[in-house]
Amino acid sequence: MSQITVSLTVFFEEPFWVGLYERTCIDCYGVYKITFGSEPRDYEVYAILLQDWHKLHVSPPVDSGPADAKRMNPKRVQRSIKHRLSEAGVGTKAQQTLKLEHEQNKLLPKTYSNEKHEAEQRRKFFIRQQKRKEKHRGH
């Protein structure tokens, strides 16, 4: 049986209040960032989840590896968290996933502009060829 875990975390990220919608399946992880603006009331957050949940565009799933459902000793969890924070790595898993999606979205306009530039170059080349043919017609 597959298990899906969903969570929403609301926090203040200068200058706006932001909600982080996270969805975890057995082997994938997706995240969506909701910008609220001013501090949202509980009923506003609840309304977004009830009415607009289907509009949330969750990031492409990222392989999260096997999920461990086994409970760990709280002291061991604290030690492992301390050890992970001391290692090099910026942000939480959600922040890293959002960063990855942002970088993928940055590539889209570049590819579009490259295609547009190539099409313009082909058009100019065709015009030059036509002018060259017209010059030789009169002789």
JOZI-V898394 format. One record per helix or strand. SS is the DSSP state (alpha for helix, beta for strand). FROM is the first residue (numbers start at 1). TO is the last residue. If there is no record, write none. Layout:
BEGIN
SS/FROM/TO + SS/FROM/TO
END
This chain:
BEGIN
beta/5/13 + beta/16/24 + beta/28/37 + alpha/42/51 + alpha/53/55 + beta/62/63 + alpha/74/86 + alpha/93/137
END
